[in-house]
Amino acid sequence: MEAFDDDLSNFEAHGAAPLPAAGDQGHVSHDGARIWYATYGSGPPVILLHGGLGHSGNWGCQVPVLVASGHCVVLIDSRGHGRSTRDARPFSYELMASDVLTVMNVLHIKKAPLVGWSDGACTALVLAMKAPTRVSGVFFFGCNMDPGGAKEFRATPVIDRCFSRHTKDYARLSATPDQFSAFAEAVGLMMKTQPNYAARDLAEIKVPVAIVQSEHDEFIKAEHAEYLSRSIPGAELILMPGVSHFAPLQRPLQFNGVMQAFLDKVGALQER
């Protein structure tokens, strides 16, 4: 029986499950930053993009499942997060999307589905808009595409535990371990003011998209997820009961099942 971590007590104390040994890892220099990546397993690629203030290690409950199902999993630390560096420019989702595309080029990945969580979801959808021939589908979990889609922030014990873990991990992984406060402030500014895409922009998205919304998401309005699913042609709306913004950590079996079903669907479309 799966052990739930709904209150993130285990995540705060120990972090996510450890990642397996990487087949390849390193840094790619791009546009004022060094972007860390790692690959796991072999087969068709899938790229996982983590949430704001976190890092790729937060996918520890997902990577082994995807490797076992025959995927080459690519992890990327967003610029300024984890092992990746940044320059003095403000954060933007467009800049982070261009970093992902650069990693894909270096790894000779012509096309891949993207699984995005929170900020990573926005980055994934921006890349699908900017470079649709490189993206075979977007699993968009827990994010907004305009500022009106976000709830007013209210601290909770679960959010506090997650923030505590992020603070520890930043100090352990970052090239600037003593600058978490400035980093969090800069990411927070991006979250408050970006992204800013209108319905007419969303209507131009040409790739398969799943809009995945948790029942108790602390940050994203349920009606915004519904709006996204209506505005993106052919998008599927998936509601996940019993979990919050941190579903990949809280109930991995539930999250992984929904994620794998989407990837299977995208894979079947590619084979046609």
N, C-alpha and C positions, 0 to 999 in steps of 0.2 A: 504494500500500500504506500502511495506517495506521501512523503512528509511535507506538509505545507509550511511556508514561511511567510504567512500573510502579513505579519507585523514587522518583517525584515530584521528580527532579532538575530537570526543566524547570519544574515548578510552583513549586518553591522559588525558582528564579532569576528567573522572569518572571511568575508568577501564571498564572491560567487564560487562555484565549483572550479577547481583548477583546470586549465586548458591542457589538452594533450601535447605531446612534443610536436613542434612545428616542422613541416617539411622544408620550409624556406621562410626567412624573415630578414628584414633589413629596413633601411630608410631610403626614401626617394626625395630628392631635392626638387622643390617646386615653388615658384613665386614667393620667395622670402621665407620658406619654411622647410623643415625636414619631416616628412610624413612617414610614420612607422607602419609597416604592414607585416602580416604573416599568413602563410597558407598551411592548410591541413587536409590530408587525404588526397584522393585523385578522382577524376571524373568531371562531369559538367560543373563549371564554377557557379558559386553563389556568394554574394558579397553581403556581409553583415555590417551595419552601421549603427553604432551605439548612441546613447542619449547624451544630452548636455551635462557637462561636469564629470562624466564617467570616462570609461575607456573600454577597449575591446575585451578585456578580461571579464566584463560583466556578461558576456555570452557563454560563460563556462558550461551552462546547462543545455546549450543548444548545439555547440560545435560537435561533440561526439555523436549525437543523433544524426546530424546531417552527413558526417563522414561515413557512418554506418550505412546510410541510405544511398551511398555512392556518389557523393558530391566532393568536389574540391572547394573547401570553405576558405574564403579570403576575409581576413579581419583587417580593419584600418582604424588606427587612432586618429580622430579628427584633429586638425591643426590646433596646437596649444593644449591638447588633451593627452593624457597618458604619456607615451614616449615621444610624441610628436611635438615639434617646436612651433613657434609662430613669430611673426615680426610685429611691429608696433601698430599695424592697421587694425581697425575694428573688425570683429568677427562678422562674417556674412555667410548665409547658406549657399549663395552662388560661388563664393570662393572655396568653400569646403567641397562643393560638388565638383569644381574643377580639379581639386586635389584627388578625388576619387577617380576621375577620368585619367589623370596622369598615372596613378598606380595601375589602372587597367592597361594603359599603353605599355608601361614598363614590363608588366607580366604577360603581355601579348594576349589579353582577353578581349576578343572581338565583341562579345555580347554576353550579358549575364543578368539574372534576376537580382534585385536588391531587396534585402530585408532591413527595414529601418525602424528604429525605436525612438520615439520622441524627436529630438533634433535630427537624429539620423534618418527618420522618416521624411522629414522636410527636405533634407539634403538629397535623399534618393529621388523624391518626386521632382525636385528642381533639375536634377541630372536627366531624368526622363523627359522633361520639357525641353532642355537645352540640347540633348544628344539622343534622340529617340531610337536611332539605329543601333545604339550600344546597350540599350536596356530592354530586356525581354519581359519584364514585369516588375511591379513595385508592391511589396507588402508593407503597407503604411499603418504603423501602429502608434497610436497615442500622440498625435500632433495636430497643429492647426496650420492653415495656409493663409490666414490673415489675422491681425491682432484681435479682431472681434470674436474669434473662435476660442480664445483662452478664458478660463474662469479667473475671477479675482483671487489672487494668491492668499491662501490661509495655511499657516504652518500646522502640521499634525505630527504626532509621534513617529509615524511611518516615514514621513518626509525628513524629519530630523535624523532618524537612524540612517537613511540613505545618504544624507548630506555628510554625516559623520564618517561613513565609509569612504565617500569620495575624497574627503579631506585627507584621510590616511593614505589612500592610494595615490593621490597627487604627490604627496611628500615622498612617497617611495619610488615613483616612476618618473617624475618630471625632471627635466634639465634645469628647472627653476623651482626647486621644492619649497622655497620659502615665500612664494608669491601666489598662494592659493586665493587669498582675499581679492587681489587685483584681477586675477583670472576669473573668479566667480562673478565679480562685478561686470567685467567686460562681456561675459557670456550672458549674464542677466539682461544687459542692455539690448543685446541682439534679440533675446526672447521677447522683450517688451515691445520692440519696434518692428520686428520682422517675423515672418515673411509678409509680403503685401501683394498677393496675387488675387485678381478678381475672377469672377465666374467665367468671363470671356477667355481668360488665360487657361483656366482649368479645362474648358471645353476643347482646347487644342491638344490635350494629352492623347496620345495615340497608342499607348501600351496598356496591357492588362493591369488593373489596379485593384487591390483589396484594401478597403478602409476598415481597419480593425479598431474597435472601441471597447474598452473595458467598462463594466457596469459601474464601478466606483472610481473612475479616473479623477484624480485630484486636480488636474490642470486643464482638461479639454472638455468643452461643452458637448453633450450628446447630440444636440441639434446641429452642431457644426459638422460632426461626423456624417450626419444624415445629409446635410447640404453638400458636402464633398462628394458623397456617393451619387447624388443627383446631378452634380455639375460635371463630373468626369465621365465621359462616354464609356458605357459598359462597365463601370466600376461596381464592385460587389461590396455591400456593407455586412460586416461580420461583428456581432455583439458577443462579448465574452463575459459570462455571468460570474459573480463571486470574486472578481479580482479587481485590482486598481491599475494605476499607471505602471506598476512594477511587476506585472504578470509574469514576465520571463523568469523572474526570481521567485515569485510567490508560489506559482503552480506551473512548473515547467512542462509537465505532461500535457496539460490542457493547452498551453501556448504552443508547444511543439507540434501537437496534432493539427491545429489550425494552420500553422506555418507550413508544415509538410504537405497538407492538402493543397494549398495554394501553389507551392513549388511543383507538385506533381501535375497540376492543371497547366501551369506555364510550360512545363517540359513536354506535355502532350501536344500543346499547341505548336511548339517548335518542331516537333517531329512530323507534323502534317505536310 
